[in-house]
Amino acid sequence: MRTSVIILLASFLFALPVLAQENAAGEIKNIGELYRKGQFSDAVIKATSLLAKPALSKSDSILTIRWISKAAAQNNQADLSQQYLATLVKIDPNTDFDGDREPARFAKVWFRFIGDTKFVPGQRQNKLSVAVVEFDNGSFQDADKVKNVGIVIAAMLRYDLESSGAVYSPSREHFNYLLDELKLSQTELADKDQKLQVGKVIGAQNFIFGTFFNMPGNKFRIDERVIETETTLPKKQFTIEGRASDIGKLTVNLTKQILAYFNVEAEAIKKAGANIPNVNLAALNEYSRGVAYEEKGQMDLAKKAYAEAIRISPSFALATDRQQRVELEQKSDNQ
């Protein structure tokens, strides 16, 4: 009898950590749901309560602190968010956030944090760093109609490069954050040297500049050049041409050429752009309009433009990310 009790007790004690982990996973999921609903204050309270539990594992602590850092920023508690970010990077030196996906309030807190502390995510340190800025418009057809498409071409190249796992590419929003401090915008920043200077601050070893051409007969061309940030010397030029309805394929092929030029491993090149659907010019144009509206603070118009981009190309993940970003910002505005 006594042996049976001991075995039962041991089994119970062994099960406790498993139950605790399952409970924590459920609570973390709930915190994420509160955040996505815009209930940022409730997310902060629930995450703070969960962190106080002694049995919380390291991985669960990391997830919880990520949520509380984001929720606090969106709840206009920037100082609290920074405090938790300081804790987070000590526990997880690989901590990183994508400023083009995160809502603006949190993205700005993150940019300020890494600027003030000089923190560099560990996973970036072994990657090639390539900054991609908005492409110029050299179109022969409907030039005014596609005037903002350079925004999305840069975004797609950045996405394709990073999907290789071998490249870190700074976000447009990080650029904008630094440009705000210089009282400039990406469109006003015509001077290549100024762009390269911002690239140095962000830590980009290389820069990609380019021009796109919308041409008659459903043709589309992208020209780009790689510049070494430190020396400002041109290293390589690329040109690719195809159908305006196949721009997604063009950017993936261009990315593979860039990675091959940098002698990136074949396996990483294969990953670049994998499972990324093709997107046509109409959807790209709506996405670019959305970003332009967003940067002017016209959030309702931005959301409509992203929704139209998704309607045209339902699997356009970049547009979905930006739409969610705008929705979270609007929820913060309504706090």
Summary of the structure (lengths in Angstrom):
residues: 335
radius of gyration: 22.7
end to end distance: 60.1
largest distance: 89.3
contacts: 1085
relative contact order: 0.10
helix: 60%
strand: 12%
